[in-house]
């Protein structure tokens, strides 16, 4: 049996901060092989023939910040990088998050030289002081071996392809320490777009229909699948942050996993979108027989698109994002004169973390088109919405849109149409209406 612990020997079986790329050929045993020298946050590493994307640097930044916060709060950090590729995430967890131990696993043993060369930048150590190890096993096997040996990890990073993450969720949760972090990935844009509902039903337990906010649906689909698997094992999950990136596309979510049940299916339900008025709503399981839209009060199946069950709770924790921002400032990653992409992303996540925000978002041009008037600047509209007690935020998933939750009796779209009319009258008459 493979011993997956530092206490015993292992058996061998577009945005990049400070980008630097150098191509060269290295000779090994008389054979030249392709290699690429990269740099990320000042760390140099090779990629070789592994799959690597510069655009994923922000996702790696977020993972490193979360790992460091865990280490600071718990005083320990053991990481399992289940699909490590060239090993850059493992290297950054070791050097930046100060992990006590990292297990870097990749099923392709042809990547071993590249991974070892990258991790050698950190002294491996021996026995109980071992800092890292490399294995080449199927991700589920390495997770299962760890679980059987009660070799648990504080953070498990699974950067998978397509919807493969659904295959690893249960074994990963079994291998996670209590109150541990699970960093999961999906790149299945077709499923989030509602083009393969039977596939999403099999992979995530959700029947997903086409909706204009498919990027957000992809994140809620991924979290919802984790909620389902966690409940089977007697756990509940809390999303700490959710990140969408267009390249791929990539959906990445950091989850905190604890023992216990999700109370009364809270935050696990259904999302609707009305093709007639453009409004979106959330419905619980108990409301399944009452699904309709306020624009006609009917159960018009041709107008309503229903997806679920999905996660319908907050996509981020405001307190956690604030801690990440503070740490990033302390490290000098943000807070400089020029606002970085990472800083913009974290601030947008903070805006989106208001628990009053509902699922879905609204395209302002669409609302203005329904009102048959010109669309005002987004910031002007957001300021007007705040005057009538809206909770709102711009979306890092689509910056041309906004999301809003009316704090009264009127539907979001009806209230927005009213506001557009007011703004249009203010512009025509040269006056400003005041709220009372």
N, C-alpha and C positions, 0 to 999 in steps of 0.2 A: 504494500500500500504506500502511496505517495505521502510523505510527511510534509504537510504544509504549515510549518511553524519555524520561526527563527531559532528555536531551541534545538533543532536537529538539522542535518544536512539535507539540501534539496536534491532530488534525483532529476536528471535531465531527461526527459523523454523527447470690400476687400479691405481684411484689416489686420495687419500683423504689426504690433509695436516694434519699432526699430528693425524693420525687415532687412535682412542681409542674406544673399544667396550666392554661393560659390560652387561652381561645377568643377569636378575633377575626377580622375580615374585612379583608383587605388589598386595596386597589384597584390593579389593573394595567391601564393603557390603558383606563380607564373601566369595567373589568369587575371585579366583586367575586368573589373566590375564597375558598373555605374554607381556613383554616389553623389549626393547633394548635401552641402553644408549649409545649414540654416541658422538663423538667430532669432530668438524670441525672448523678450524681457531680459536681454543681455546674456542668455544661455545659448551656447552653440551646440548643435546636434546634427546628426546625419538623418536622412530619410531613406536612402537606398532605394529599393524597389517597393517600399511600403506605400500604402494609400495615405496621403497627407494633404491637408488644405490649409493655406494661410488664413482663409476666411474664418476658420474655426477658433482663431486665437482668443476672441472675446469669450467664447464658451469655456475655454481653458482658464482664462482669467477668473471667471465667475466661480469655477470649481476650486481653484486655488484659494480664493478669498474665503469660501465656505469651509474648506478644510482647515484653514488657519484659525477661523473663529471657533471651530470645534475643538481644535488643539488647545486654544487659549482657555476655553471654558471647562474642558474635561481634564486637561493635563496629560492627554495621551492621544495618539492618532496612528491607527493601523489602516492601510489602504489596500484594496484589491482592485487593480486595473484589469478588468476581465478581457478586454479586447484592445490591447495596448498599442498595436501598430508599431511605429518606430520607437515608442517609449517616451515621447516628449511629455505626456501627462504625468507619467510615473516620475520622471526626472524633476518636474516642477513641484510635484507633491513633496518630494524629498528635500529639495533645496529651498523652496519658497514657503511651503507650509510646515516645514520641519517635521515631517512624518517620522515616527519611530521605526516603522517598517512598511515597505511597499512590496507587494507581490505583483509583478508584471507578467501577464499571461497573454500569449497570442498563439492561436491554433497553428499558424504557419511557421514551422521550424526553420524555414529558409530566411526568416527575419532575425534569427538569433544573434548573428554577428553585429548587426546594426543596433539592436536593443542593448546588447552587452557593452558595446563601445560607448553608447550614450550614457548608460547608467554608471559606467566606470568613473565618471566625473565625481561620483560620491563613493567614498571608501565603503566596501561591502561589509566589512567586519566579520566576526566569527561568533559561533555559538549564540548565547543570549543577546549578544551585541550586534547580531547580524542586522543590517539596514535594508537589504533588498534581496530579492531572488527572482529568477526568470523561469517560467514553465511554458510548455507548448502543448496545451490540452484544449479540448472543446470547452467552451465557457461553462456550460452546465456541469461538466464533469469536475472541473476545478472547484466550482462552487459547492458541489455535492461532497467532494472529498473534504473540503474545509469544514462543512457542517457535520459530517460523520465524526471527524476528529475534534469537534468542539473548538475549532480554530476560527474564532469570530473576528470580524473586521468592523471598524468604526465608520468607514466610508467605502462604498462599492461603486465604482464608475463603470458603466456599461455603455460604451459609445458604439451602438449597433447600427445595422443598415436596414432600411425598409421598416417592416413591422416585426423584425426578429426579436425585439425587446420583449414581446409577449411570451416568448419561449423561456426567458430567463428570470422573469419577475419573481416567481415563487421560490426558486432555489436561491436567488439573491437575498430575499427577505429572511429566509431561514438562516443564512450565513451572516446576517447583520447583527451587530451588538444592539442591545436595547437602547433606544433613543439615538440610533445611528442614522447616517445619511445615505440615501440612495440616489445617485445621479444617473438618470436614464435618458435615452435618445430614441427618436423615431425620425426616419427620413421619408415616410410614406405620404407624399403630397396627394397622390391619387385618392387614397382612402379618406384623408381629411376633406377633400373636395367633394365627397359624396359619390364618387364614381365607382366604388366597389363596396357597396353596403354589406353584401354577404361576407366579404373578407373582413371588414371591420367587426362584424358580428362575431366571427370566429376568433379573431385576434384579441379584441378588446371588450367583447360582450355588448357592443353598441351598434345600432343600425343608424348609419350616418347618411343624411340626404344632402344634396347640393345647397349651400347657403353662401351668401356674399362674404361672410366673415370666416372663410374656411381656415385661415391661419390660426384664428383663436380656437376654432373647433378642433383642430389638430392637437393643440395643447390640452384641451379639456377631454378629448378622447384618450390621450395618453395617461393623464392623471386618473381618469375614470377606470381605465383598465387596471391601474395599480390599486385603486380602491377596492375593486372586485377581488383581486388576488389577496390583498391584505386581509379582507374580511373573512375569507376562507380559513386563513391561518390564525385568526383571532387578534389581528393587529388593526390599527388605524393609521392613516397617513396624513401629514400636513404639508402642503406645498410651501416651500420657502421662497422660491422664485421660479418663474417660467420664462423661457427665452425662445423666440422664433427668429430664424435667420433665413433669408431668401435663398442662399446657396444650398442646393440640395433638393428641396428645402430641408431645414433641420429644425426639429422640435426638441428642446432640452429642458428637463425639469429636475429640480433638486427637491427631494422629498425627505421629510423626517418621519421615521417609522417607530411607532410605540405600540405596546400591548394594550388591547382594549377594542371595543366595538364602536363603529361610527353610529352615533345615536340617531335612531329613527330615520335612517337614510338621509340625514342632513347633508346638504350640498351635493347630493347624488340624484339627479333627476333628468328632466327633458327640456330641450330648447326648441322653440318654434320660430319660424320666419314666415311672414305674410307677404305673398307676392302682390297683393292688391295695394296695401298701404306701406309696406316696407318695415313694419314694426316687428320686433322680436320680443319674446317672453320666455319665462321659465315656469315649469310646472313640476310639481312633486308627483310621486307615485299615486298618492290618494286623489289627485286631480286629473288622472288620465281620462276619465269620462266626461270632463268638463272643458276640454281644450277647445278654444275658439279665439277669435280676434275681435277686439273692441270696434273695429271699423265697420263690422256688419252684424256682430253678435251671433253669427251662425257657425255651424260646424262644417264649413265649406272645405272639403278635402282637397279640392283642386287649387285652393288659394294658400293653404297652410302646409308648410314643410316641417316635419317633426323629426328630430334626431335625438337619440339617447338609448340607454341612460348614459349621461356624461357627468363630469364634475361641473357643478354650477356655483361653486364657492369662489372665494378670492384666489387669484392666480399667484399672488405674492403676499409675503408677510411684511407689513410696513416696518415693524421693529427690526426685523432681520435685515431688510434692505438698508436701513439706516446704519446698522452695524457694519455692513459691507462698505458703505460709503465712507464711514469714518476710518476703516482700516485701509481702504484704497488711498485716502488722503494721507494717512500716516506713512504709507509706502511711497508716496509721491507719484502714484499712478494717475491721480486726478487732482483738481484744485489748482492747477497751474494757470498761467495767463490765458493759454489757448485751451478751450474746452475740448477734451478728447471724446472719441466715440464711446468709450467705456463710461465716461462721466454722463454723457447724454442718455445712454441706455439705463444706467442706474437711477437717474432722476426720473425718467419716464416710467420705470418700474414702480418707483415710489408714488408717482401720480396715480398709477393704475391699482395700487394696493388698497384703496378705499373699499371696505367691505360692503358699502351701500351700492357700488356699481354692479349692474346686472350684466348678464351674458350678452354678447353681440355688440355691434357698434353701428353708427349711422353715417352714411356718406352725405355730407352737407350739400353737394351738388344735386343729389337725388331729391332731397327735401325741397331745395330751392326750385327744382324743375317742377315738382308737384304744385308749388305755390305760384309758378309762372312768373318768378322774379329772379333777378341776378343774385348769385351767391355772394354774401359778404366775406371778408377775410376771416379765416378760422378763429384767430384770437379775438376779433370783434364779437363773433357769435358766442364764443366761450364766456366772454365777459358779460354779455347779456343774459346768458343762461345762469350764471352765478347770481345775478340780481334777483332771479325768481327761485332761488334756493334749489338749484340743481347740484347734484354731485357729478363731477365730470372729470375726464382725463383724456389726453391724447394717447394714441396707441403706438408702441414701438413696433407693433406688427403691421401697421399701415398708417403712416403719418398724415395721409390726406383725409383721414377720418377721425371722428371723435365718438366717444360713448357717453351716454347720459342716463341718469335715473331721476325722473321727476318725483319730487317730494310731496306731491299732492294727489288729487283725484283724477287728473287728466292724463291721457296717454302721451308718451314721449313725442311721437310725431305730430300730434295735434298741437301740443305746446310749442314745438319748434316752428311749425307753420305760423303760429300766432306771433312768435318772436321775430320771424323773418318779415312779416307784414309791418311790425313796429319799426324795425330797423330800416325798412324801405321807406316808410313814412317820414322817419327822422331825416333821412337823406334828401327826400324830395322837399320837405318843408323847412329844413334847416333848424329843427328844434330837437330837444332831447326829452323823452318821457322819463318820469321818475316813478320808482316803485313806492308804494305806501303800505 
